[in-house]
């Protein structure tokens, strides 16, 4: 297995009390698999992702990546795309995308060629010298995505990267992400609150309970690839799978409601 999550738990201190965010979560993710995690707000979806990426330590259990236990530093070959676009406002599109290659000491000529390719793949031609303040939210998120992908991560962790975008922009980015994934086949762990997004993108959907987050259901998405993100949602197969997962997820959302 590429990623093994074993009896993972996380407790946070909030003043004089402790809050259990995640409790006893175990599942495996295969190489080149696209897995989405959904669940009610506060159920620990992002917490699990952050423990896989070594951004926070677990309170119990462990995460293994390629058989090695994740410690205090991120595992090699792991990229992260955050909910906020996290682009640097003082860097142009071109220089934002090139950042990881600069850190790795990639020669200038090779760096320039790879950045040009990334800009073409992301449909950002003509904006190479633009600064983030002049871009739409969707374009900034494309820049952030390409900055992570350009270093060829073998594992990509994505924390609600399209959550703040409008539906039209989100669908366009779904199509781009699927196209890029079909070409590279990274192992992807994708956190989202949007069930439609999870079904559109993933091979499997992990449904979490309300806090403390535990696994309620792991669902195999059987929709064929490649996927047309527009036509897909009109298909009876999609509607059937949505209904089956919603039955479990909706129950947890109702329980989590104040």
C-alpha positions in Angstrom: 0.0 0.0 0.0 1.2 3.5 -0.8 -0.4 5.0 2.4 -1.5 3.1 5.4 -3.5 4.9 8.2 -3.6 2.7 11.3 -5.8 3.4 14.3 -5.2 7.2 13.9 -6.4 9.6 16.6 -5.9 13.2 17.4 -6.9 15.2 20.5 -6.5 19.0 20.7 -6.3 21.0 23.9 -8.9 23.8 24.0 -8.3 25.8 27.2 -9.0 23.5 30.2 -10.6 20.8 28.1 -9.6 18.4 25.4 -11.4 17.8 22.1 -11.1 14.5 20.3 -11.1 15.4 16.6 -10.3 12.0 15.1 -10.6 8.6 16.8 -9.5 5.1 15.6 -9.3 5.8 11.9 -7.8 3.0 9.7 -7.7 2.6 5.9 -5.2 2.0 3.1 -4.6 3.9 -0.1 -3.1 2.1 -3.1 -0.5 3.5 -5.4 -2.0 5.8 -8.1 -5.4 5.8 -6.3 -7.6 8.9 -6.0 -9.3 8.9 -2.6 -11.7 11.6 -1.4 -12.7 12.2 2.3 -16.0 13.7 3.1 -17.9 14.4 6.3 -19.6 17.0 8.4 -17.8 20.2 9.3 -15.4 19.6 12.2 -15.2 15.8 11.7 -11.4 15.8 11.3 -11.1 15.5 7.5 -8.3 18.1 7.3 -6.8 16.8 10.5 -6.3 13.4 8.9 -4.7 15.0 5.9 -2.4 17.1 8.0 -1.2 14.0 9.9 -0.5 12.2 6.6 1.6 15.3 5.5 3.4 15.5 8.9 2.0 19.0 9.5 0.7 17.9 12.9 1.6 14.8 14.9 -1.0 12.1 15.8 -2.1 11.6 19.4 -2.4 7.9 18.7 -1.8 5.4 15.9 0.4 6.0 12.9 0.6 6.8 9.2 2.9 4.9 6.9 4.0 6.1 3.5 5.7 3.5 1.3 6.2 1.5 4.5 7.9 4.2 6.4 6.3 5.8 9.5 5.6 9.5 9.0 7.5 11.5 11.6 8.2 15.2 12.2 9.1 16.0 8.6 6.9 15.6 5.4 7.6 12.3 3.6 9.6 12.6 0.4 7.6 13.0 -2.8 4.6 14.4 -1.1 2.9 17.7 -2.4 0.2 19.7 -0.6 -2.5 22.0 -2.1 -4.3 24.0 0.6 -7.8 25.4 0.7 -6.5 29.0 0.4 -4.5 29.5 -2.8 -1.3 30.4 -0.9 0.3 32.1 -3.9 2.9 34.7 -3.1 1.5 38.2 -4.0 5.0 39.6 -4.8 5.7 36.9 -7.4 4.4 36.7 -10.9 2.5 33.6 -12.1 5.7 32.3 -13.7 7.8 32.8 -10.6 5.1 31.3 -8.3 5.0 28.2 -10.3 8.8 27.9 -10.4 9.2 28.2 -6.7 9.6 24.5 -5.9 12.1 24.0 -8.7 14.2 27.0 -7.5 14.3 25.4 -4.0 15.5 22.2 -5.6 18.2 23.9 -7.6 16.9 22.9 -11.0 19.0 24.7 -13.7 17.4 27.8 -15.2 16.9 26.5 -18.7 15.2 23.3 -17.5 13.2 25.3 -15.0 11.9 27.7 -17.7 10.9 24.8 -19.9 9.0 23.1 -17.2 7.2 26.3 -16.1 6.2 26.9 -19.7 4.7 23.4 -20.0 2.9 23.9 -16.7 1.4 27.2 -17.8 0.2 25.7 -21.0 -1.4 22.7 -19.1 -3.2 25.1 -16.7 -4.4 27.4 -19.5 -2.5 30.4 -18.1 -0.8 31.5 -21.3 -0.6 35.3 -21.5 -0.6 35.6 -17.7 3.1 34.6 -17.1 4.0 38.1 -15.9 0.7 38.8 -14.0 0.7 39.2 -10.3 -1.9 37.3 -8.2 -3.9 40.4 -7.3 -4.9 40.7 -11.0 -6.1 37.1 -11.3 -9.5 35.5 -10.5 -9.8 33.0 -7.6 -9.8 30.1 -10.1 -6.7 31.3 -11.8 -4.8 31.7 -8.5 -5.8 28.2 -7.5 -4.5 26.9 -10.9 -1.2 28.6 -10.1 -1.1 26.9 -6.7 -1.9 23.6 -8.2 0.8 23.8 -10.8 3.3 24.9 -8.2 2.7 21.6 -6.4 2.5 19.5 -9.6 5.6 20.9 -11.3 7.9 19.1 -8.8 6.3 15.8 -9.8 5.0 14.7 -6.4 4.2 11.0 -6.2 1.6 11.7 -3.5 -0.7 14.8 -3.6 -2.6 15.9 -0.6 -5.4 18.4 -1.4 -7.4 20.2 1.4 -10.7 21.5 -0.1 -8.7 23.3 -2.8 -11.8 24.4 -4.8 -14.2 25.0 -1.9 -14.3 28.8 -2.2 -15.0 28.8 -5.9 -18.2 29.2 -7.8 -19.7 26.1 -9.5 -18.7 27.0 -13.0 -15.1 27.6 -12.1 -15.0 24.5 -9.9 -16.2 22.3 -12.8 -13.5 23.7 -15.0 -10.9 22.9 -12.4 -12.3 19.4 -11.9 -11.8 18.8 -15.6 -8.3 20.1 -15.5 -7.4 18.1 -12.4 -8.7 14.9 -13.9 -6.8 15.5 -17.1 -3.6 16.1 -15.2 -4.2 13.1 -13.0 -4.9 10.8 -16.0 -1.5 11.9 -17.4 0.5 11.6 -14.2 -1.5 9.2 -11.9 -0.3 10.5 -8.6 -1.7 9.0 -5.5 -4.2 11.7 -4.4 -5.9 12.2 -1.0 -8.6 14.9 -1.5 -10.6 16.5 1.3 -13.9 18.1 0.4 -17.3 18.9 1.9 -18.9 18.6 -1.6 -20.1 15.1 -2.3 -20.6 15.8 -6.0 -16.9 16.8 -6.2 -15.9 13.6 -4.4 -17.8 11.3 -6.7 -16.7 13.2 -9.8 -13.0 12.9 -9.0 -12.3 9.9 -6.8 -11.9 6.1 -7.1 -13.1 5.7 -3.5 -15.0 8.0 -1.1 -14.3 7.8 2.6 -17.3 9.0 4.6 -16.5 10.3 8.1 -18.9 10.5 11.1 -19.5 13.7 13.1 -16.8 14.5 15.7 -15.0 12.6 16.9 -14.3 11.6 13.3 -14.5 7.9 12.6 -15.0 6.0 9.4 -18.7 5.4 8.6 -18.4 4.1 5.1 -15.8 3.5 2.4 -17.5 3.5 -1.0 -16.0 2.3 -4.3 -16.9 4.7 -7.1 -17.6 2.6 -10.2 -18.0 5.4 -12.8 -15.7 4.7 -15.8 -12.7 6.9 -16.6 -11.9 9.2 -18.3 -14.8 11.2 -16.9 -16.7 14.1 -18.6 -17.5 16.3 -15.6 -20.6 17.8 -17.2 -22.1 14.7 -18.8 -21.2 12.6 -15.7 -23.7 14.3 -13.5 -26.5 13.7 -15.9 -26.0 9.9 -15.9 -28.2 7.5 -13.9 -25.0 5.8 -12.6 -23.8 9.0 -11.0 -27.2 9.7 -9.5 -27.4 6.2 -8.1 -24.0 6.4 -6.5 -24.7 9.9 -5.1 -27.9 8.6 -3.5 -26.1 5.6 -1.9 -23.4 7.8 -0.4 -25.7 10.6 0.6 -27.8 8.1 2.7 -24.7 7.7 5.0 -23.4 11.2 4.8 -26.8 12.9 5.3 -27.4 10.9 8.4 -24.1 12.3 9.9 -24.9 15.9 8.7 -28.3 15.7 10.5 -26.6 14.5 13.7 -24.0 17.2 13.5 -26.5 20.0 13.1 -26.9 22.3 16.1 
